[in-house]
Amino acid sequence: MSTGPSSKEAHDLPKKVPKELITPYKLTIAILIKCYCQCKESGEFQIMTTSDKLLLQKSFCIIALKVLHGPDLGLIEIRNIVAAAPALSTIPIQFGESLKQLNGVGKLLDVIEELKLIVNGEPSQLDKSSIASGTVLTKTGCIGHFLRRFIVFFEKLTFSEVSILHAAYTIYYEEGIALAQCGSSAANLNRHKWEDKPWSRRQAELFLCTQAALYENDESRALNPQELQAKITSMLKSNPDLAEAHFMSFLNYLKVNDICGAMKTLFHCFDRRTNPDVKVFNDDKSKEHRYAALNLAILHHHFGHTAEAVACLKEAIKIAHEANDLLCLQHALSWLYRFSNVNKDNLIIQCIIKTFELNISYTTSLALQDFAQYGSVKTAVKPKVLFKTLSKSDVLNSQHSFKDLIFSNNAMKSSLWRLYGKTLLCSLWAHELLNLNTFLPQTSAYYGEGYLQSVCNVALHLLAEGEYALTNTILQYMKTKYPHEPLARNWMLVENWSHYTLALYHQRYSVAEEVAQKIKVLDKWEGLLKMAEVNLYRGEFTRAHAIVGVILKHYNRDEHLNDGKYCLLRAKLLQAEIYYTSNSSAVGVAETLLETCLMEATTSGLAYLIALIHLHISHSFLAQSMPTQALRNLKQRKCMTEIMGNGSLYDRARANQLYIRIKILNSDKSQEESYRKTLLQAVNDLETVKNDFKKLEANARVKNVLNIQAHLYNALKMDTERNNCAFECQRLDLSFAERPASKLLRYL
């Protein structure tokens, strides 16, 4: 043991917090390791079979990792952990006896001497007669490293500090024994009591790294925000200058949208990052200031404070310019692209060029993905350019093994295929990404945002096909895998979308409007579109028109990159539908609006939306009693082929229904035999359409098909079939929660 530095040396040396605290808990763990080593040196170990030896070593290594990497535990918890491993049946007894025999400072010193012999690979003096050849543990291993550090820092203690340690151990041991005799309730009290015991810096750093990795890769295995904050508060009592803990607390407050706590912990992070006992040059101080300003800008952006975010970002750029910090400037440029609504094209291109020059591969790949996302809302950027850009990002991700960017890249491809109307390709890319995750080792599996977006795309595809049970199963999986925001917002949107779809099909318009309000909280513009659609189907055309007007007036596609121009085109398409559904004299206005949408969708390459617009144009021709023009428009390659190949079950069914109606009106009534065959074929085809609507539980659509079938059977003089259709139609009409505005549906 060292007697400590002289008074002069103590005066000259700066005061530092010890790097390692020797606590009763660490002493107990050291004794546990000693008992394990003595067990391996004993004769009983030598007569064990090879499998039993391996099981013993494996069980103890798992326990060692558990007790070494966490904070200090109570004695009863340590004993329960050891007793829970059947392979270590002989160790708990020996462990308890060793703890009991440590009844003086001399015994403590003897334990340290035995630990030295173990670390040096020498046999224990107590078991010289039954020594196995070779060392029991390696110095470079996790356990050996712990023992060497424990011995080194114990040697630095003065005699009085050793006496204090033994006194603390005595209290620790006696309280543990007393609580063990009182039962489980006392054990819980003991656990909560020892949670406030000191954390070493290494324990704290390991805990933070583990939690950060879990939050990035598998959030369901990480602590929830409340428990994590309790742990951080506990470790900050022992390590108040640990900047990483303050930054983790900052991220935790962001997760629960607590701006006061987030700002406070962010300031603490950069206040405590610099060691006050070490001389810091101006450049280092400037670095702290500019990165603090950059993070403060990100904080304000998270809470929607655009003006404050831009001001903080300008401050970071100014300080970075003064220090000539190109890396900080590049990060600031990346965030400036997100904050600004002016010259986005130039900003993102400059970001890609500069990051490539500075060899910042991660930021370069991220910038390429941002360019593809932004390009998807620009009419001048073709889809092939976007996918080529994402391929360049793929190359960088594969070269540097950026797992999160690999998943986000593929998820973006899946979403782009959905945007362009290729739902099968969207589902294919989503499944490819999910299969990619299954091939990874369990320790390397990724369950971040990219994985979640792919699962959401699969759920939306199943919802569109009427597979409600499978959709709910996927939603339950996402709820357990992503319990906290902000990632939870993705599955919340899909869940509300599912509830809205079912409510709309069941004609429960009040429920559908309530769900649309919830969707509005998660996605403002999507919620407004849903509210307008509900009012259209309910027959409240004035209100629906007013909601669409709000979207067309206030939507700014530069600020909303999720769907860009697609949202505006959907709003215009909905407006056209309101025109020709509410007022037959406004069909001409609706056609003009549809032609405008068709030109914009063609320029953007939105293939599926083009097909839907053609479908609405054919419906408007039919409303004007022009079935020939309607049939000619419907037979275009870009209409029925696209809908049948990539459309949802709902769109396929209503497209088929429209085609059958147009085909009947175009048939020649003068040819009785041919006309009768056409009607019979139409009845059979409508049966398929009715089954599709039944699978979707779209009651109003089923009733409409039955009504058409009843009229066709009446024309065919098939009274029994007609009456059956009429009866079923009446039964459905009585089961409606809210009756539609008219008996027959006028909308598409």
Solvent accessible surface area in square Angstrom, and as a share of the most:
residue,aa,sasa,rsa
1,M,94,0.42
2,S,52,0.34
3,T,131,0.76
4,G,32,0.31
5,P,82,0.52
6,S,61,0.40
7,S,100,0.65
8,K,147,0.62
9,E,91,0.41
10,A,55,0.43
11,H,157,0.70
12,D,91,0.47
13,L,107,0.53
14,P,69,0.44
15,K,187,0.79
16,K,140,0.59
17,V,112,0.64
18,P,87,0.55
19,K,153,0.65
20,E,19,0.09
21,L,63,0.31
22,I,25,0.13
23,T,13,0.07
24,P,17,0.11
25,Y,4,0.01
26,K,8,0.04
27,L,0,0.00
28,T,0,0.00
29,I,3,0.01
30,A,0,0.00
31,I,1,0.00
32,L,3,0.01
33,I,2,0.01
34,K,12,0.05
35,C,0,0.00
36,Y,13,0.05
37,C,0,0.00
38,Q,12,0.06
39,C,13,0.08
40,K,28,0.12
41,E,8,0.04
42,S,27,0.18
43,G,38,0.36
44,E,108,0.48
45,F,15,0.06
46,Q,81,0.36
47,I,147,0.75
48,M,58,0.26
49,T,82,0.48
50,T,100,0.58
51,S,76,0.49
52,D,69,0.36
53,K,50,0.21
54,L,108,0.54
55,L,96,0.48
56,L,3,0.01
57,Q,56,0.25
58,K,129,0.55
59,S,18,0.12
60,F,3,0.01
61,C,62,0.37
62,I,91,0.46
63,I,9,0.05
64,A,4,0.03
65,L,85,0.42
66,K,118,0.50
67,V,1,0.01
68,L,20,0.10
69,H,71,0.32
70,G,16,0.16
71,P,20,0.13
72,D,3,0.02
73,L,39,0.19
74,G,0,0.00
75,L,2,0.01
76,I,16,0.08
77,E,33,0.15
78,I,0,0.00
79,R,91,0.33
80,N,85,0.44
81,I,35,0.18
82,V,2,0.01
83,A,69,0.54
84,A,80,0.62
85,A,17,0.13
86,P,120,0.76
87,A,29,0.22
88,L,2,0.01
89,S,76,0.49
90,T,65,0.38
91,I,0,0.00
92,P,41,0.26
93,I,129,0.65
94,Q,61,0.27
95,F,2,0.01
96,G,18,0.17
97,E,87,0.39
98,S,20,0.13
99,L,2,0.01
100,K,133,0.56
101,Q,107,0.48
102,L,7,0.04
103,N,114,0.59
104,G,22,0.22
105,V,36,0.21
106,G,44,0.42
107,K,101,0.43
108,L,0,0.00
109,L,58,0.29
110,D,80,0.41
111,V,16,0.09
112,I,4,0.02
113,E,91,0.41
114,E,27,0.12
115,L,0,0.00
116,K,56,0.24
117,L,34,0.17
118,I,6,0.03
119,V,11,0.06
120,N,85,0.44
121,G,28,0.27
122,E,83,0.37
123,P,49,0.31
124,S,1,0.01
125,Q,108,0.48
126,L,125,0.62
127,D,36,0.19
128,K,116,0.49
129,S,118,0.76
130,S,39,0.25
131,I,67,0.34
132,A,32,0.25
133,S,114,0.74
134,G,64,0.62
135,T,91,0.53
136,V,32,0.19
137,L,23,0.11
138,T,86,0.50
139,K,98,0.42
140,T,125,0.73
141,G,25,0.24
142,C,60,0.36
143,I,23,0.12
144,G,1,0.01
145,H,71,0.32
146,F,29,0.12
147,L,0,0.00
148,R,86,0.31
149,R,47,0.17
150,F,3,0.01
151,I,17,0.08
152,V,77,0.44
153,F,35,0.14
154,F,1,0.00
155,E,52,0.23
156,K,122,0.52
157,L,33,0.17
158,T,37,0.22
159,F,125,0.52
160,S,69,0.45
161,E,75,0.34
162,V,0,0.00
163,S,38,0.25
164,I,118,0.60
165,L,11,0.06
166,H,24,0.11
167,A,53,0.41
168,A,37,0.29
169,Y,4,0.01
170,T,46,0.27
171,I,101,0.51
172,Y,4,0.02
173,Y,41,0.16
174,E,102,0.46
175,E,55,0.25
176,G,3,0.02
177,I,44,0.22
178,A,51,0.40
179,L,38,0.19
180,A,46,0.36
181,Q,147,0.65
182,C,89,0.53
183,G,35,0.34
184,S,89,0.57
185,S,78,0.50
186,A,9,0.07
187,A,17,0.14
188,N,77,0.40
189,L,124,0.62
190,N,1,0.01
191,R,86,0.32
192,H,96,0.43
193,K,100,0.42
194,W,17,0.06
195,E,56,0.25
196,D,90,0.47
197,K,66,0.28
198,P,44,0.28
199,W,3,0.01
200,S,6,0.04
201,R,87,0.32
202,R,130,0.48
203,Q,15,0.06
204,A,0,0.00
205,E,68,0.31
206,L,65,0.32
207,F,27,0.11
208,L,8,0.04
209,C,88,0.52
210,T,62,0.36
211,Q,13,0.06
212,A,46,0.35
213,A,46,0.36
214,L,27,0.14
215,Y,36,0.14
216,E,97,0.43
217,N,46,0.23
218,D,9,0.05
219,E,5,0.02
220,S,42,0.27
221,R,158,0.58
222,A,13,0.10
223,L,45,0.22
224,N,53,0.27
225,P,19,0.12
226,Q,153,0.68
227,E,83,0.37
228,L,2,0.01
229,Q,40,0.18
230,A,64,0.50
231,K,50,0.21
232,I,0,0.00
233,T,66,0.39
234,S,11,0.07
235,M,0,0.00
236,L,34,0.17
237,K,135,0.57
238,S,28,0.18
239,N,13,0.07
240,P,76,0.48
241,D,68,0.35
242,L,0,0.00
243,A,5,0.04
244,E,87,0.39
245,A,0,0.00
246,H,12,0.05
247,F,61,0.25
248,M,17,0.07
249,S,1,0.00
250,F,4,0.02
251,L,77,0.38
252,N,8,0.04
253,Y,51,0.19
254,L,22,0.11
255,K,37,0.16
256,V,82,0.47
257,N,83,0.43
258,D,54,0.28
259,I,54,0.28
260,C,102,0.61
261,G,11,0.11
262,A,0,0.00
263,M,52,0.23
264,K,126,0.53
265,T,14,0.08
266,L,2,0.01
267,F,96,0.40
268,H,48,0.22
269,C,0,0.00
270,F,27,0.11
271,D,99,0.51
272,R,85,0.31
273,R,102,0.37
274,T,46,0.27
275,N,72,0.37
276,P,124,0.78
277,D,72,0.38
278,V,86,0.49
279,K,190,0.80
280,V,38,0.22
281,F,156,0.65
282,N,122,0.63
283,D,99,0.51
284,D,69,0.36
285,K,103,0.44
286,S,22,0.15
287,K,100,0.42
288,E,33,0.15
289,H,111,0.49
290,R,15,0.06
291,Y,45,0.17
292,A,25,0.19
293,A,12,0.10
294,L,10,0.05
295,N,24,0.12
296,L,31,0.15
297,A,0,0.00
298,I,40,0.20
299,L,0,0.00
300,H,20,0.09
301,H,71,0.32
302,H,77,0.35
303,F,47,0.20
304,G,57,0.55
305,H,64,0.28
306,T,77,0.45
307,A,76,0.59
308,E,84,0.38
309,A,1,0.00
310,V,38,0.22
311,A,60,0.47
312,C,21,0.13
313,L,0,0.00
314,K,131,0.56
315,E,84,0.38
316,A,0,0.00
317,I,40,0.20
318,K,121,0.51
319,I,26,0.13
320,A,0,0.00
321,H,118,0.53
322,E,129,0.58
323,A,34,0.27
324,N,113,0.58
325,D,23,0.12
326,L,93,0.47
327,L,83,0.41
328,C,0,0.00
329,L,33,0.17
330,Q,5,0.02
331,H,58,0.26
332,A,0,0.00
333,L,35,0.17
334,S,26,0.17
335,W,64,0.23
336,L,47,0.23
337,Y,5,0.02
338,R,107,0.39
339,F,12,0.05
340,S,26,0.17
341,N,69,0.35
342,V,103,0.59
343,N,97,0.50
344,K,11,0.05
345,D,61,0.32
346,N,92,0.47
347,L,30,0.15
348,I,3,0.01
349,I,75,0.38
350,Q,85,0.38
351,C,2,0.01
352,I,33,0.17
353,I,77,0.39
354,K,91,0.39
355,T,0,0.00
356,F,150,0.63
357,E,114,0.51
358,L,65,0.33
359,N,124,0.63
360,I,29,0.15
361,S,19,0.12
362,Y,89,0.34
363,T,12,0.07
364,T,6,0.03
365,S,0,0.00
366,L,65,0.32
367,A,4,0.03
368,L,16,0.08
369,Q,4,0.02
370,D,16,0.08
371,F,41,0.17
372,A,0,0.00
373,Q,55,0.25
374,Y,11,0.04
375,G,2,0.02
376,S,21,0.13
377,V,3,0.02
378,K,55,0.23
379,T,39,0.23
380,A,90,0.70
381,V,31,0.18
382,K,100,0.42
383,P,37,0.23
384,K,155,0.66
385,V,65,0.37
386,L,0,0.00
387,F,38,0.16
388,K,133,0.56
389,T,12,0.07
390,L,0,0.00
391,S,54,0.35
392,K,110,0.47
393,S,0,0.00
394,D,35,0.18
395,V,82,0.47
396,L,30,0.15
397,N,0,0.00
398,S,80,0.52
399,Q,125,0.56
400,H,85,0.38
401,S,88,0.57
402,F,39,0.16
403,K,62,0.26
404,D,30,0.16
405,L,6,0.03
406,I,40,0.20
407,F,2,0.01
408,S,30,0.19
409,N,0,0.00
410,N,11,0.06
411,A,0,0.00
412,M,36,0.16
413,K,17,0.07
414,S,0,0.00
415,S,48,0.31
416,L,9,0.04
417,W,58,0.20
418,R,71,0.26
419,L,23,0.12
420,Y,11,0.04
421,G,3,0.03
422,K,54,0.23
423,T,27,0.16
424,L,108,0.54
425,L,64,0.32
426,C,0,0.00
427,S,10,0.06
428,L,110,0.55
429,W,70,0.25
430,A,0,0.00
431,H,80,0.36
432,E,74,0.33
433,L,0,0.00
434,L,36,0.18
435,N,81,0.41
436,L,56,0.28
437,N,8,0.04
438,T,103,0.60
439,F,169,0.70
440,L,55,0.27
441,P,86,0.54
442,Q,139,0.62
443,T,133,0.77
444,S,36,0.23
445,A,13,0.10
446,Y,11,0.04
447,Y,34,0.13
448,G,4,0.03
449,E,83,0.37
450,G,2,0.02
451,Y,21,0.08
452,L,0,0.00
453,Q,58,0.26
454,S,0,0.00
455,V,8,0.05
456,C,10,0.06
457,N,10,0.05
458,V,12,0.07
459,A,0,0.00
460,L,28,0.14
461,H,34,0.15
462,L,35,0.17
463,L,9,0.05
464,A,34,0.26
465,E,40,0.18
466,G,7,0.07
467,E,57,0.26
468,Y,24,0.09
469,A,78,0.61
470,L,93,0.46
471,T,0,0.00
472,N,70,0.36
473,T,87,0.51
474,I,31,0.16
475,L,5,0.02
476,Q,102,0.45
477,Y,84,0.32
478,M,0,0.00
479,K,62,0.26
480,T,99,0.57
481,K,36,0.15
482,Y,0,0.00
483,P,59,0.37
484,H,41,0.18
485,E,58,0.26
486,P,68,0.43
487,L,28,0.14
488,A,0,0.00
489,R,88,0.32
490,N,40,0.20
491,W,23,0.08
492,M,54,0.24
493,L,43,0.21
494,V,7,0.04
495,E,30,0.14
496,N,19,0.10
497,W,69,0.24
498,S,3,0.02
499,H,86,0.39
500,Y,4,0.02
501,T,18,0.10
502,L,38,0.19
503,A,0,0.00
504,L,16,0.08
505,Y,28,0.11
506,H,43,0.19
507,Q,1,0.01
508,R,89,0.33
509,Y,5,0.02
510,S,57,0.37
511,V,59,0.34
512,A,0,0.00
513,E,24,0.11
514,E,109,0.49
515,V,10,0.06
516,A,0,0.00
517,Q,79,0.35
518,K,116,0.49
519,I,0,0.00
520,K,72,0.31
521,V,114,0.66
522,L,37,0.18
523,D,36,0.19
524,K,103,0.43
525,W,18,0.06
526,E,12,0.05
527,G,0,0.00
528,L,13,0.06
529,L,6,0.03
530,K,12,0.05
531,M,14,0.06
532,A,0,0.00
533,E,44,0.20
534,V,0,0.00
535,N,0,0.00
536,L,2,0.01
537,Y,21,0.08
538,R,50,0.18
539,G,22,0.21
540,E,72,0.32
541,F,53,0.22
542,T,119,0.69
543,R,104,0.38
544,A,0,0.00
545,H,65,0.29
546,A,58,0.45
547,I,18,0.09
548,V,0,0.00
549,G,29,0.28
550,V,64,0.37
551,I,0,0.00
552,L,55,0.27
553,K,160,0.68
554,H,106,0.48
555,Y,18,0.07
556,N,62,0.32
557,R,70,0.26
558,D,43,0.22
559,E,95,0.43
560,H,60,0.27
561,L,37,0.18
562,N,123,0.63
563,D,34,0.18
564,G,0,0.00
565,K,31,0.13
566,Y,52,0.20
567,C,0,0.00
568,L,32,0.16
569,L,1,0.01
570,R,55,0.20
571,A,0,0.00
572,K,43,0.18
573,L,17,0.08
574,L,20,0.10
575,Q,21,0.09
576,A,0,0.00
577,E,11,0.05
578,I,4,0.02
579,Y,55,0.21
580,Y,6,0.02
581,T,4,0.03
582,S,44,0.28
583,N,74,0.38
584,S,80,0.51
585,S,95,0.61
586,A,15,0.12
587,V,9,0.05
588,G,44,0.42
589,V,81,0.46
590,A,0,0.00
591,E,39,0.17
592,T,93,0.54
593,L,34,0.17
594,L,0,0.00
595,E,85,0.38
596,T,47,0.27
597,C,0,0.00
598,L,30,0.15
599,M,130,0.58
600,E,41,0.18
601,A,0,0.00
602,T,70,0.40
603,T,70,0.41
604,S,15,0.10
605,G,29,0.28
606,L,5,0.03
607,A,29,0.23
608,Y,25,0.10
609,L,5,0.02
610,I,14,0.07
611,A,0,0.00
612,L,20,0.10
613,I,1,0.00
614,H,14,0.06
615,L,0,0.00
616,H,4,0.02
617,I,9,0.05
618,S,0,0.00
619,H,11,0.05
620,S,0,0.00
621,F,42,0.18
622,L,15,0.07
623,A,61,0.47
624,Q,66,0.29
625,S,93,0.60
626,M,57,0.25
627,P,31,0.20
628,T,73,0.42
629,Q,71,0.32
630,A,0,0.00
631,L,33,0.16
632,R,152,0.56
633,N,15,0.07
634,L,0,0.00
635,K,128,0.54
636,Q,74,0.33
637,R,182,0.67
638,K,93,0.39
639,C,0,0.00
640,M,31,0.14
641,T,92,0.53
642,E,24,0.11
643,I,0,0.00
644,M,74,0.33
645,G,37,0.36
646,N,22,0.11
647,G,5,0.05
648,S,25,0.16
649,L,11,0.06
650,Y,28,0.11
651,D,15,0.08
652,R,56,0.20
653,A,0,0.00
654,R,25,0.09
655,A,0,0.00
656,N,42,0.21
657,Q,7,0.03
658,L,3,0.02
659,Y,64,0.25
660,I,10,0.05
661,R,79,0.29
662,I,0,0.00
663,K,87,0.37
664,I,20,0.10
665,L,100,0.50
666,N,51,0.26
667,S,27,0.17
668,D,81,0.42
669,K,139,0.59
670,S,86,0.55
671,Q,106,0.47
672,E,140,0.63
673,E,116,0.52
674,S,63,0.41
675,Y,44,0.17
676,R,100,0.36
677,K,126,0.54
678,T,28,0.16
679,L,4,0.02
680,L,65,0.32
681,Q,90,0.40
682,A,6,0.05
683,V,7,0.04
684,N,94,0.48
685,D,49,0.25
686,L,0,0.00
687,E,69,0.31
688,T,80,0.47
689,V,2,0.01
690,K,15,0.06
691,N,79,0.40
692,D,29,0.15
693,F,0,0.00
694,K,92,0.39
695,K,97,0.41
696,L,2,0.01
697,E,68,0.30
698,A,2,0.02
699,N,38,0.19
700,A,11,0.09
701,R,12,0.04
702,V,4,0.03
703,K,9,0.04
704,N,8,0.04
705,V,0,0.00
706,L,0,0.00
707,N,27,0.14
708,I,30,0.15
709,Q,1,0.01
710,A,14,0.11
711,H,121,0.54
712,L,15,0.07
713,Y,28,0.11
714,N,72,0.37
715,A,59,0.45
716,L,5,0.03
717,K,167,0.71
718,M,51,0.23
719,D,77,0.40
720,T,92,0.54
721,E,63,0.28
722,R,74,0.27
723,N,78,0.40
724,N,90,0.46
725,C,12,0.07
726,A,51,0.40
727,F,145,0.60
728,E,38,0.17
729,C,16,0.10
730,Q,99,0.44
731,R,126,0.46
732,L,21,0.11
733,D,8,0.04
734,L,120,0.60
735,S,76,0.49
736,F,19,0.08
737,A,67,0.52
738,E,51,0.23
739,R,146,0.53
740,P,22,0.14
741,A,81,0.63
742,S,50,0.32
743,K,128,0.54
744,L,85,0.42
745,L,19,0.09
746,R,117,0.43
747,Y,22,0.08
748,L,8,0.04
